[in-house]
Amino acid sequence: MEKRKGLVKYLWQVTSAHTISFFIAGIIAMAFFDYREWWSSEYISAFYRDIESPIVVLGSFLQIFRGIIVALILLPLRKTFFEEKFGLLKLALIVFGFSIVSTYGAVISSFDGLIYLKVPFVYHIKGIPEGLIWLSLFIGILFISIKYSHKRIVTILSIIIVALIAFMSLVGFFGAMGYLQV
């Protein structure tokens, strides 16, 4: 039973850290990097949906499921990242390497994107800060979650924050679909 509780706690720590960090990084990117204009440019609009598209607005809610996937992917290396000295730093380097620098496909702001995409260099550079903000927040939230895992308030706050993110995303989705007058 104790092992199952530990697994559920781990899954929640990773899922909530990912969801919260993704949401905050997205808010910062929208506010400071003018994504509304960036996404409507000729280069980016060919790749991205409209920023007010219902599925894009639902994105923060869907990150809960992505967080679960991330947690399951990291599960075999859980002890390395969560219990060893500098484990979260190791995790940060691996995530940086595989999700920001060396992605599987040629995407904007990645190494292969620079080589294979016809997108100007400035667009690649502009996407990097959001990824670094997300990664910093993700590792920072995980650190707090692990360090203070014995404090119920940390878990309660993470539940409340993720619930609020989900609620806002769902309200935005129904508004974008025309079901609510927001």
N, CA and C atoms as a LAMMPS dump frame, in Angstrom:
ITEM: TIMESTEP
0
ITEM: NUMBER OF ATOMS
546
ITEM: BOX BOUNDS ff ff ff
-5.0000000000000000e+02 5.0000000000000000e+02
-5.0000000000000000e+02 5.0000000000000000e+02
-5.0000000000000000e+02 5.0000000000000000e+02
ITEM: ATOMS id mol type element x y z
1 1 1 N 0.822 -1.198 0
2 1 2 C 0 0 0
3 1 3 C 0.865 1.262 0
4 2 1 N 1.944 1.238 0.761
5 2 2 C 2.844 2.389 0.848
6 2 3 C 3.507 2.659 -0.506
7 3 1 N 3.838 1.576 -1.218
8 3 2 C 4.462 1.715 -2.532
9 3 3 C 3.49 2.366 -3.517
10 4 1 N 2.214 1.984 -3.427
11 4 2 C 1.193 2.557 -4.305
12 4 3 C 0.998 4.041 -4.007
13 5 1 N 1.004 4.401 -2.72
14 5 2 C 0.881 5.809 -2.34
15 5 3 C 2.059 6.617 -2.883
16 6 1 N 3.24 6.022 -2.827
17 6 2 C 4.434 6.688 -3.353
18 6 3 C 4.35 6.896 -4.858
19 7 1 N 3.792 5.915 -5.563
20 7 2 C 3.641 6.024 -7.009
21 7 3 C 2.623 7.105 -7.369
22 8 1 N 1.516 7.14 -6.661
23 8 2 C 0.49 8.161 -6.905
24 8 3 C 1.056 9.548 -6.612
25 9 1 N 1.808 9.659 -5.526
26 9 2 C 2.432 10.947 -5.172
27 9 3 C 3.394 11.388 -6.268
28 10 1 N 4.226 10.471 -6.742
29 10 2 C 5.16 10.768 -7.816
30 10 3 C 4.422 11.225 -9.077
31 11 1 N 3.401 10.464 -9.486
32 11 2 C 2.631 10.825 -10.676
33 11 3 C 2.037 12.224 -10.533
34 12 1 N 1.507 12.537 -9.338
35 12 2 C 0.93 13.855 -9.126
36 12 3 C 2.001 14.935 -9.149
37 13 1 N 3.144 14.688 -8.534
38 13 2 C 4.205 15.693 -8.503
39 13 3 C 4.63 16.082 -9.915
40 14 1 N 4.857 15.103 -10.764
41 14 2 C 5.307 15.382 -12.123
42 14 3 C 4.178 16.028 -12.938
43 15 1 N 2.98 15.472 -12.827
44 15 2 C 1.842 15.993 -13.592
45 15 3 C 1.52 17.424 -13.201
46 16 1 N 1.462 17.694 -11.923
47 16 2 C 1.133 19.054 -11.483
48 16 3 C 2.265 20.028 -11.81
49 17 1 N 3.505 19.602 -11.636
50 17 2 C 4.638 20.48 -11.966
51 17 3 C 4.624 20.822 -13.452
52 18 1 N 4.364 19.828 -14.276
53 18 2 C 4.311 20.09 -15.721
54 18 3 C 3.153 21.025 -16.069
55 19 1 N 1.975 20.74 -15.555
56 19 2 C 0.786 21.523 -15.892
57 19 3 C 0.927 22.975 -15.444
58 20 1 N 1.367 23.167 -14.219
59 20 2 C 1.516 24.518 -13.672
60 20 3 C 2.61 25.28 -14.422
61 21 1 N 3.746 24.633 -14.66
62 21 2 C 4.852 25.313 -15.344
63 21 3 C 4.484 25.635 -16.794
64 22 1 N 3.764 24.75 -17.452
65 22 2 C 3.335 24.994 -18.832
66 22 3 C 2.403 26.21 -18.876
67 23 1 N 1.475 26.269 -17.946
68 23 2 C 0.509 27.369 -17.902
69 23 3 C 1.215 28.705 -17.651
70 24 1 N 2.08 28.736 -16.655
71 24 2 C 2.781 29.982 -16.319
72 24 3 C 3.698 30.411 -17.461
73 25 1 N 4.438 29.467 -18.045
74 25 2 C 5.318 29.804 -19.168
75 25 3 C 4.502 30.345 -20.342
76 26 1 N 3.335 29.766 -20.575
77 26 2 C 2.467 30.245 -21.646
78 26 3 C 1.954 31.651 -21.397
79 27 1 N 1.579 31.936 -20.151
80 27 2 C 1.112 33.28 -19.793
81 27 3 C 2.243 34.299 -19.986
82 28 1 N 3.431 33.932 -19.524
83 28 2 C 4.586 34.836 -19.68
84 28 3 C 4.883 35.065 -21.164
85 29 1 N 4.853 33.998 -21.943
86 29 2 C 5.129 34.12 -23.377
87 29 3 C 4.085 34.996 -24.064
88 30 1 N 2.828 34.82 -23.705
89 30 2 C 1.765 35.637 -24.302
90 30 3 C 1.94 37.11 -23.931
91 31 1 N 2.337 37.364 -22.708
92 31 2 C 2.438 38.741 -22.221
93 31 3 C 3.696 39.454 -22.719
94 32 1 N 4.825 38.775 -22.709
95 32 2 C 6.091 39.445 -22.982
96 32 3 C 6.667 39.201 -24.381
97 33 1 N 6.257 38.127 -25.03
98 33 2 C 6.83 37.802 -26.334
99 33 3 C 5.85 38.036 -27.474
100 34 1 N 4.706 38.614 -27.187
101 34 2 C 3.698 38.986 -28.183
102 34 3 C 3.374 37.827 -29.123
103 35 1 N 2.992 36.709 -28.552
104 35 2 C 2.681 35.526 -29.345
105 35 3 C 1.499 35.739 -30.281
106 36 1 N 0.562 36.588 -29.916
107 36 2 C -0.587 36.824 -30.792
108 36 3 C -0.101 37.301 -32.168
109 37 1 N 0.817 38.259 -32.18
110 37 2 C 1.362 38.757 -33.44
111 37 3 C 2.28 37.717 -34.084
112 38 1 N 3.1 37.08 -33.245
113 38 2 C 4.06 36.088 -33.75
114 38 3 C 3.335 34.941 -34.441
115 39 1 N 2.273 34.418 -33.829
116 39 2 C 1.539 33.291 -34.386
117 39 3 C 0.811 33.664 -35.672
118 40 1 N 0.54 34.942 -35.884
119 40 2 C -0.171 35.348 -37.101
120 40 3 C 0.789 35.687 -38.241
121 41 1 N 2.097 35.619 -37.989
122 41 2 C 3.061 35.905 -39.05
123 41 3 C 2.974 34.823 -40.132
124 42 1 N 3.458 35.147 -41.32
125 42 2 C 3.346 34.204 -42.437
126 42 3 C 4.056 32.88 -42.177
127 43 1 N 5.159 32.898 -41.431
128 43 2 C 5.915 31.675 -41.186
129 43 3 C 5.251 30.798 -40.132
130 44 1 N 4.846 31.403 -39.053
131 44 2 C 4.32 30.637 -37.93
132 44 3 C 2.875 30.202 -38.172
133 45 1 N 2.076 31.048 -38.806
134 45 2 C 0.667 30.701 -39.037
135 45 3 C 0.524 29.471 -39.92
136 46 1 N 1.542 29.15 -40.7
137 46 2 C 1.499 27.943 -41.514
138 46 3 C 1.612 26.686 -40.656
139 47 1 N 2.177 26.823 -39.439
140 47 2 C 2.376 25.674 -38.564
141 47 3 C 1.379 25.6 -37.412
142 48 1 N 1.014 26.752 -36.885
143 48 2 C 0.202 26.794 -35.671
144 48 3 C -1.239 27.157 -35.962
145 49 1 N -2.124 26.606 -35.163
146 49 2 C -3.529 26.989 -35.225
147 49 3 C -3.669 28.408 -34.695
148 50 1 N -4.793 29.017 -35.01
149 50 2 C -5.085 30.349 -34.483
150 50 3 C -5.066 30.301 -32.957
151 51 1 N -4.557 31.341 -32.355
152 51 2 C -4.377 31.372 -30.899
153 51 3 C -5.7 31.29 -30.133
154 52 1 N -6.798 31.632 -30.799
155 52 2 C -8.113 31.563 -30.161
156 52 3 C -8.903 30.338 -30.599
157 53 1 N -8.251 29.421 -31.279
158 53 2 C -8.879 28.171 -31.69
159 53 3 C -9.291 27.38 -30.443
160 54 1 N -10.463 26.748 -30.462
161 54 2 C -10.918 26.008 -29.273
162 54 3 C -9.897 24.995 -28.737
163 55 1 N -9.241 24.257 -29.61
164 55 2 C -8.283 23.251 -29.139
165 55 3 C -7.056 23.898 -28.506
166 56 1 N -6.642 25.064 -29.029
167 56 2 C -5.507 25.779 -28.44
168 56 3 C -5.89 26.292 -27.054
169 57 1 N -7.094 26.824 -26.932
170 57 2 C -7.57 27.325 -25.644
171 57 3 C -7.683 26.171 -24.637
172 58 1 N -8.003 24.988 -25.121
173 58 2 C -8.115 23.807 -24.255
174 58 3 C -6.74 23.236 -23.879
175 59 1 N -5.692 23.745 -24.509
176 59 2 C -4.339 23.212 -24.331
177 59 3 C -3.879 23.088 -22.894
178 60 1 N -4.174 24.069 -22.068
179 60 2 C -3.72 24.005 -20.667
180 60 3 C -4.372 22.842 -19.926
181 61 1 N -5.627 22.58 -20.207
182 61 2 C -6.308 21.425 -19.598
183 61 3 C -5.673 20.123 -20.088
184 62 1 N -5.396 20.057 -21.377
185 62 2 C -4.824 18.839 -21.954
186 62 3 C -3.418 18.553 -21.447
187 63 1 N -2.74 19.574 -20.925
188 63 2 C -1.399 19.369 -20.373
189 63 3 C -1.414 18.435 -19.164
190 64 1 N -2.554 18.3 -18.519
191 64 2 C -2.672 17.34 -17.414
192 64 3 C -2.35 15.939 -17.934
193 65 1 N -2.894 15.602 -19.091
194 65 2 C -2.65 14.278 -19.678
195 65 3 C -1.209 14.15 -20.173
196 66 1 N -0.673 15.233 -20.704
197 66 2 C 0.728 15.215 -21.113
198 66 3 C 1.626 15.034 -19.886
199 67 1 N 1.265 15.666 -18.773
200 67 2 C 2.018 15.501 -17.534
201 67 3 C 2.044 14.059 -17.07
202 68 1 N 0.913 13.376 -17.211
203 68 2 C 0.843 11.952 -16.85
204 68 3 C 1.775 11.144 -17.753
205 69 1 N 1.762 11.463 -19.04
206 69 2 C 2.647 10.764 -19.985
207 69 3 C 4.109 11.006 -19.622
208 70 1 N 4.451 12.257 -19.323
209 70 2 C 5.828 12.588 -18.914
210 70 3 C 6.211 11.794 -17.669
211 71 1 N 5.309 11.732 -16.702
212 71 2 C 5.581 10.984 -15.46
213 71 3 C 5.81 9.505 -15.752
214 72 1 N 5.019 8.937 -16.631
215 72 2 C 5.187 7.523 -16.968
216 72 3 C 6.496 7.274 -17.721
217 73 1 N 6.87 8.203 -18.581
218 73 2 C 8.137 8.076 -19.309
219 73 3 C 9.321 8.129 -18.341
220 74 1 N 9.23 9.015 -17.354
221 74 2 C 10.327 9.179 -16.393
222 74 3 C 10.323 8.117 -15.288
223 75 1 N 9.258 7.355 -15.189
224 75 2 C 9.105 6.385 -14.098
225 75 3 C 10.302 5.438 -13.928
226 76 1 N 10.837 4.837 -14.993
227 76 2 C 11.974 3.927 -14.787
228 76 3 C 13.211 4.61 -14.187
229 77 1 N 13.321 5.921 -14.355
230 77 2 C 14.48 6.655 -13.841
231 77 3 C 14.118 7.515 -12.631
232 78 1 N 12.999 7.214 -12.021
233 78 2 C 12.491 8.004 -10.903
234 78 3 C 13.511 8.158 -9.786
235 79 1 N 14.15 7.067 -9.389
236 79 2 C 15.119 7.141 -8.286
237 79 3 C 16.306 8.026 -8.659
238 80 1 N 16.758 7.918 -9.902
239 80 2 C 17.886 8.737 -10.361
240 80 3 C 17.555 10.214 -10.234
241 81 1 N 16.368 10.597 -10.682
242 81 2 C 16.004 12.012 -10.714
243 81 3 C 15.487 12.545 -9.382
244 82 1 N 14.833 11.704 -8.613
245 82 2 C 14.162 12.181 -7.408
246 82 3 C 14.909 11.89 -6.116
247 83 1 N 15.846 10.953 -6.144
248 83 2 C 16.502 10.573 -4.896
249 83 3 C 18.004 10.809 -4.885
250 84 1 N 18.63 10.819 -6.046
251 84 2 C 20.081 11.02 -6.093
252 84 3 C 20.433 12.495 -5.97
253 85 1 N 21.648 12.736 -5.503
254 85 2 C 22.146 14.103 -5.43
255 85 3 C 22.222 14.661 -6.858
256 86 1 N 21.771 15.876 -7.034
257 86 2 C 21.726 16.546 -8.334
258 86 3 C 20.834 15.83 -9.345
259 87 1 N 19.898 15.029 -8.839
260 87 2 C 18.993 14.293 -9.727
261 87 3 C 18.136 15.197 -10.592
262 88 1 N 17.612 16.266 -10
263 88 2 C 16.779 17.174 -10.788
264 88 3 C 17.604 17.955 -11.807
265 89 1 N 18.858 18.205 -11.507
266 89 2 C 19.741 18.845 -12.485
267 89 3 C 19.966 17.903 -13.671
268 90 1 N 20.138 16.62 -13.386
269 90 2 C 20.267 15.625 -14.455
270 90 3 C 19.005 15.605 -15.31
271 91 1 N 17.86 15.633 -14.64
272 91 2 C 16.59 15.661 -15.36
273 91 3 C 16.492 16.904 -16.235
274 92 1 N 16.877 18.045 -15.697
275 92 2 C 16.819 19.294 -16.451
276 92 3 C 17.697 19.213 -17.702
277 93 1 N 18.881 18.661 -17.572
278 93 2 C 19.784 18.545 -18.726
279 93 3 C 19.211 17.611 -19.788
280 94 1 N 18.631 16.501 -19.356
281 94 2 C 18.042 15.553 -20.304
282 94 3 C 16.831 16.166 -20.997
283 95 1 N 15.965 16.805 -20.232
284 95 2 C 14.783 17.442 -20.827
285 95 3 C 15.218 18.551 -21.778
286 96 1 N 16.172 19.358 -21.369
287 96 2 C 16.687 20.418 -22.238
288 96 3 C 17.21 19.823 -23.545
289 97 1 N 17.963 18.761 -23.413
290 97 2 C 18.551 18.14 -24.599
291 97 3 C 17.532 17.554 -25.548
292 98 1 N 16.563 16.826 -25.015
293 98 2 C 15.618 16.126 -25.885
294 98 3 C 14.351 16.911 -26.227
295 99 1 N 14.022 17.914 -25.463
296 99 2 C 12.779 18.621 -25.783
297 99 3 C 12.993 20.05 -26.254
298 100 1 N 14.174 20.566 -26.102
299 100 2 C 14.42 21.925 -26.57
300 100 3 C 15.479 21.927 -27.68
301 101 1 N 16.59 21.295 -27.461
302 101 2 C 17.682 21.35 -28.428
303 101 3 C 17.532 20.291 -29.526
304 102 1 N 17.431 19.04 -29.14
305 102 2 C 17.478 17.947 -30.105
306 102 3 C 16.154 17.194 -30.134
307 103 1 N 15.155 17.824 -30.712
308 103 2 C 13.841 17.192 -30.803
309 103 3 C 13.854 16.106 -31.872
310 104 1 N 12.852 15.271 -31.851
311 104 2 C 12.759 14.175 -32.814
312 104 3 C 12.542 14.702 -34.236
313 105 1 N 11.709 15.728 -34.353
314 105 2 C 11.421 16.303 -35.661
315 105 3 C 11.964 17.715 -35.765
316 106 1 N 11.922 18.234 -36.964
317 106 2 C 12.375 19.602 -37.213
318 106 3 C 11.268 20.559 -36.784
319 107 1 N 11.434 21.155 -35.616
320 107 2 C 10.453 22.112 -35.103
321 107 3 C 11.145 23.44 -34.83
322 108 1 N 10.339 24.476 -34.787
323 108 2 C 10.873 25.807 -34.533
324 108 3 C 11.614 25.817 -33.196
325 109 1 N 12.746 26.43 -33.151
326 109 2 C 13.632 26.579 -31.988
327 109 3 C 14.482 25.352 -31.698
328 110 1 N 14.444 24.353 -32.562
329 110 2 C 15.278 23.171 -32.345
330 110 3 C 16.472 23.185 -33.303
331 111 1 N 17.421 22.34 -33.029
332 111 2 C 18.604 22.214 -33.87
333 111 3 C 18.201 21.82 -35.295
334 112 1 N 17.382 20.775 -35.423
335 112 2 C 16.942 20.348 -36.753
336 112 3 C 16.068 21.396 -37.427
337 113 1 N 15.315 22.158 -36.632
338 113 2 C 14.513 23.235 -37.193
339 113 3 C 15.382 24.27 -37.888
340 114 1 N 16.512 24.585 -37.274
341 114 2 C 17.443 25.535 -37.887
342 114 3 C 17.962 25.025 -39.236
343 115 1 N 18.139 23.722 -39.329
344 115 2 C 18.692 23.134 -40.55
345 115 3 C 17.621 22.97 -41.634
346 116 1 N 16.472 22.422 -41.274
347 116 2 C 15.519 21.966 -42.278
348 116 3 C 14.332 22.894 -42.549
349 117 1 N 14.001 23.772 -41.638
350 117 2 C 12.846 24.646 -41.855
351 117 3 C 13.24 25.919 -42.585
352 118 1 N 12.309 26.457 -43.34
353 118 2 C 12.528 27.699 -44.074
354 118 3 C 12.187 28.922 -43.225
355 119 1 N 12.073 28.724 -41.957
356 119 2 C 11.703 29.788 -41.025
357 119 3 C 12.946 30.607 -40.698
358 120 1 N 12.851 31.947 -40.756
359 120 2 C 14.013 32.782 -40.436
360 120 3 C 14.563 32.507 -39.025
361 121 1 N 15.853 32.713 -38.884
362 121 2 C 16.574 32.455 -37.641
363 121 3 C 15.923 33.123 -36.438
364 122 1 N 15.447 34.357 -36.598
365 122 2 C 14.864 35.109 -35.484
366 122 3 C 13.663 34.375 -34.881
367 123 1 N 12.909 33.642 -35.68
368 123 2 C 11.764 32.891 -35.17
369 123 3 C 12.218 31.724 -34.29
370 124 1 N 13.325 31.14 -34.647
371 124 2 C 13.875 30.048 -33.829
372 124 3 C 14.33 30.583 -32.467
373 125 1 N 15.004 31.696 -32.486
374 125 2 C 15.519 32.291 -31.252
375 125 3 C 14.37 32.741 -30.357
376 126 1 N 13.323 33.285 -30.955
377 126 2 C 12.203 33.812 -30.177
378 126 3 C 11.479 32.724 -29.373
379 127 1 N 11.528 31.487 -29.825
380 127 2 C 10.844 30.411 -29.115
381 127 3 C 11.619 29.818 -27.95
382 128 1 N 12.912 30.06 -27.909
383 128 2 C 13.755 29.456 -26.875
384 128 3 C 13.417 29.943 -25.458
385 129 1 N 13.183 31.238 -25.226
386 129 2 C 12.902 31.667 -23.849
387 129 3 C 11.706 30.96 -23.201
388 130 1 N 10.646 30.729 -23.961
389 130 2 C 9.499 30.042 -23.363
390 130 3 C 9.881 28.633 -22.905
391 131 1 N 10.65 27.934 -23.727
392 131 2 C 11.087 26.589 -23.342
393 131 3 C 11.958 26.609 -22.103
394 132 1 N 12.835 27.59 -22.012
395 132 2 C 13.699 27.696 -20.831
396 132 3 C 12.904 28.098 -19.586
397 133 1 N 11.917 28.966 -19.77
398 133 2 C 11.053 29.347 -18.644
399 133 3 C 10.279 28.123 -18.167
400 134 1 N 9.689 27.378 -19.122
401 134 2 C 8.955 26.17 -18.732
402 134 3 C 9.869 25.205 -17.982
403 135 1 N 11.049 24.946 -18.529
404 135 2 C 11.964 23.988 -17.906
405 135 3 C 12.367 24.444 -16.503
406 136 1 N 12.679 25.716 -16.347
407 136 2 C 13.062 26.239 -15.023
408 136 3 C 11.923 26.1 -14.02
409 137 1 N 10.733 26.45 -14.455
410 137 2 C 9.568 26.317 -13.571
411 137 3 C 9.288 24.85 -13.245
412 138 1 N 9.37 23.997 -14.251
413 138 2 C 9.119 22.566 -14.054
414 138 3 C 10.061 21.985 -13.008
415 139 1 N 11.349 22.244 -13.157
416 139 2 C 12.335 21.721 -12.211
417 139 3 C 12.15 22.385 -10.839
418 140 1 N 11.892 23.693 -10.813
419 140 2 C 11.685 24.402 -9.545
420 140 3 C 10.472 23.894 -8.783
421 141 1 N 9.37 23.695 -9.493
422 141 2 C 8.152 23.183 -8.848
423 141 3 C 8.37 21.753 -8.374
424 142 1 N 9.044 20.946 -9.187
425 142 2 C 9.369 19.577 -8.745
426 142 3 C 10.234 19.602 -7.49
427 143 1 N 11.222 20.487 -7.464
428 143 2 C 12.1 20.601 -6.299
429 143 3 C 11.285 20.91 -5.042
430 144 1 N 10.415 21.9 -5.132
431 144 2 C 9.572 22.269 -3.977
432 144 3 C 8.665 21.112 -3.588
433 145 1 N 8.082 20.476 -4.6
434 145 2 C 7.168 19.361 -4.354
435 145 3 C 7.867 18.194 -3.655
436 146 1 N 9.101 17.925 -4.043
437 146 2 C 9.854 16.829 -3.427
438 146 3 C 10.348 17.236 -2.041
439 147 1 N 10.934 18.419 -1.942
440 147 2 C 11.509 18.871 -0.671
441 147 3 C 10.455 18.993 0.422
442 148 1 N 9.268 19.452 0.043
443 148 2 C 8.208 19.658 1.03
444 148 3 C 7.072 18.659 0.858
445 149 1 N 7.4 17.47 0.377
446 149 2 C 6.361 16.464 0.142
447 149 3 C 5.669 16.031 1.434
448 150 1 N 6.321 16.244 2.562
449 150 2 C 5.722 15.89 3.844
450 150 3 C 4.703 16.937 4.306
451 151 1 N 4.669 18.081 3.649
452 151 2 C 3.734 19.152 3.997
453 151 3 C 2.482 19.017 3.131
454 152 1 N 1.362 18.821 3.766
455 152 2 C 0.106 18.661 3.03
456 152 3 C -0.259 19.906 2.235
457 153 1 N 0.12 21.056 2.731
458 153 2 C -0.248 22.306 2.077
459 153 3 C 0.297 22.374 0.651
460 154 1 N 1.475 21.795 0.408
461 154 2 C 2.068 21.793 -0.934
462 154 3 C 1.18 20.999 -1.888
463 155 1 N 0.739 19.837 -1.452
464 155 2 C -0.15 19.012 -2.279
465 155 3 C -1.492 19.697 -2.483
466 156 1 N -2.041 20.254 -1.433
467 156 2 C -3.338 20.936 -1.523
468 156 3 C -3.253 22.121 -2.478
469 157 1 N -2.194 22.923 -2.356
470 157 2 C -2.022 24.064 -3.266
471 157 3 C -1.878 23.61 -4.717
472 158 1 N -1.138 22.546 -4.933
473 158 2 C -0.968 22.068 -6.307
474 158 3 C -2.297 21.577 -6.876
475 159 1 N -3.104 20.93 -6.059
476 159 2 C -4.429 20.475 -6.511
477 159 3 C -5.302 21.678 -6.865
478 160 1 N -5.303 22.681 -6.021
479 160 2 C -6.115 23.879 -6.265
480 160 3 C -5.655 24.582 -7.544
481 161 1 N -4.347 24.74 -7.705
482 161 2 C -3.82 25.447 -8.882
483 161 3 C -4.142 24.683 -10.164
484 162 1 N -3.933 23.372 -10.165
485 162 2 C -4.242 22.574 -11.36
486 162 3 C -5.747 22.606 -11.639
487 163 1 N -6.56 22.546 -10.609
488 163 2 C -8.017 22.623 -10.801
489 163 3 C -8.411 23.971 -11.411
490 164 1 N -7.802 25.051 -10.941
491 164 2 C -8.094 26.371 -11.503
492 164 3 C -7.649 26.473 -12.961
493 165 1 N -6.492 25.927 -13.271
494 165 2 C -6 25.922 -14.652
495 165 3 C -6.974 25.14 -15.533
496 166 1 N -7.387 23.972 -15.061
497 166 2 C -8.335 23.149 -15.824
498 166 3 C -9.656 23.891 -16.018
499 167 1 N -10.151 24.511 -14.956
500 167 2 C -11.422 25.235 -15.028
501 167 3 C -11.333 26.389 -16.03
502 168 1 N -10.27 27.194 -15.937
503 168 2 C -10.108 28.326 -16.855
504 168 3 C -9.995 27.848 -18.302
505 169 1 N -9.27 26.775 -18.509
506 169 2 C -9.096 26.247 -19.85
507 169 3 C -10.423 25.733 -20.409
508 170 1 N -11.182 25.03 -19.58
509 170 2 C -12.481 24.515 -20.025
510 170 3 C -13.467 25.644 -20.309
511 171 1 N -13.49 26.671 -19.457
512 171 2 C -14.36 27.819 -19.697
513 171 3 C -13.961 28.509 -20.998
514 172 1 N -12.654 28.686 -21.212
515 172 2 C -12.17 29.28 -22.461
516 172 3 C -12.551 28.445 -23.667
517 173 1 N -12.447 27.129 -23.534
518 173 2 C -12.821 26.224 -24.636
519 173 3 C -14.296 26.371 -24.992
520 174 1 N -15.16 26.32 -23.97
521 174 2 C -16.595 26.449 -24.243
522 174 3 C -16.932 27.836 -24.785
523 175 1 N -16.198 28.85 -24.341
524 175 2 C -16.37 30.19 -24.896
525 175 3 C -15.952 30.248 -26.35
526 176 1 N -14.804 29.643 -26.674
527 176 2 C -14.314 29.615 -28.063
528 176 3 C -15.24 28.815 -28.972
529 177 1 N -15.922 27.842 -28.409
530 177 2 C -16.878 27.045 -29.17
531 177 3 C -18.201 27.781 -29.351
532 178 1 N -18.376 28.873 -28.609
533 178 2 C -19.609 29.641 -28.722
534 178 3 C -20.694 29.231 -27.75
535 179 1 N -20.375 28.348 -26.801
536 179 2 C -21.361 27.891 -25.831
537 179 3 C -21.523 28.862 -24.659
538 180 1 N -20.519 29.682 -24.43
539 180 2 C -20.562 30.663 -23.346
540 180 3 C -20.301 32.045 -23.921
541 181 1 N -20.905 33.022 -23.347
542 181 2 C -20.616 34.403 -23.734
543 181 3 C -19.608 34.951 -22.741
544 182 1 N -18.325 34.829 -23.095
545 182 2 C -17.258 35.261 -22.193
546 182 3 C -16.854 36.682 -22.521
